[in-house]
Amino acid sequence: MAHNTHYTLVGNNYWADYISYIVSNGGYGFKNSLGSGRIAVAEAWGAYIGGLYGSMYYGSFTGNSNAQFVYNNLLNNLESQKPSDTSNSNYWIPKGLYYDLTDTGEPSSTGVVDNANLYTPAMIFQSLNSGVLTVGQFKTDLLARQNNLQSTQVNQLVQSYGY
Amino acid sequence: MGTSKITKKAGQIAQLLFSLMLASFSCADEDTLYLSKEFQLPVEVMPKKEIYKVGDTIIVNINFSKILSDRENTITYLFEEYDFGTSVRIVELIDKSLPLGGQPGAIESFQFINQIGGIYPFGSGGGELELVFTGENYVFSGKMIVKRLGVFNISFLCDFSKPAIAVDTPSGYKNIVAGVGPSFTLVNSGIPFNYHLFPKYTASQFDTSDNSGSQARSFFPFVVEE
């Protein structure tokens, strides 16, 4: 669903290049692969929306302990990324970045400097438009559209994700 | 196009269709048994009580074999060097309008003393729970020191990442994919303890009856008073 909505925003050309990249790299490729920035912003969106909507869905079953267990797991998955953990081959896809823009607090042990908390999924989605092909461009677009909301905190956060 | 060419073409199409039918009904899938079994990981939390004081110590122990029977005791799996995706989520039970999972993270209300393996906070409520594999067992041993007042819950989570190896395999299959279905931790043998705190402080009220179909007994709620 996340990729579907993203596709409706960016259109055919963006998505054709996306598919072409995946095919020619046999998957996500590497951080330094040509065109990997598109993968970083788009796959992070997929992970974020999957976790967010999944947690909202399972969270609605208040009387079911299995559902609350899954809810907790999904939240942990959103929070748990350590961008410096290169043992994870997809470490460079900032799957926790968007969630960190919306939540409050993070221990220093992850290496993520998360003092940003005023963003919403809608704000983030607007900055995943077809002109955004890298994490750096995402940050620039986000700050421009949101009148530099928490700009210091956003810059710290993105930098701590390695961008 | 002459009749012979049409006949030849029709023959080729028939051959192709026959090949496709053979491929569709191949025995390859019948040679493979796909299993999806549910497992339960034991967690022991001590001392087992409702009210703690600031400065008290909560002890957590996990110790289970690499060979586990599934929840219904129908088969055993070997989990060798396996990533169980274990983690904890600690929240403060403070908002009656939200379910357990929606409560605010409170992992920094505790100090962790890791002895075997460790708990490593990564978010406002989450922490990686690292198990140590001894070659035969998966072990964790640690202490949590309570730092402040409140009503809290510790969720012990797992997320089985991949198939394991079936030990006592059913006969008649060339391949067995030992998949893992929905699996949970069982805190203190899975006996609900202090669960009355959930409806008192949150929107969650768990049905823990035997026929509820709800197997997760993965929670340890408690109160910290002065």
Interface residues (C-beta under 8 A of the other chain):
Chain A: S55 Y58 G59 S60 F61 T62 G63 N64 S65 N66 Q68 F69 Y71 N72 N73 L75 N76 N77 L78 E79 S80 Q81 K82 D103 T104 G105 E106 P107 S109 T110
Chain B: G85 S87 R89 P99 L100 G101 G102 G105 I107 E108 Y120 P121 F122 G123 S124 G125 G126 E128 S155 L157 D159 P182 F184 T202 A203 S204 Q205 F206 D207 T208 G213 S214 Q215 A216 R217 S218 F219
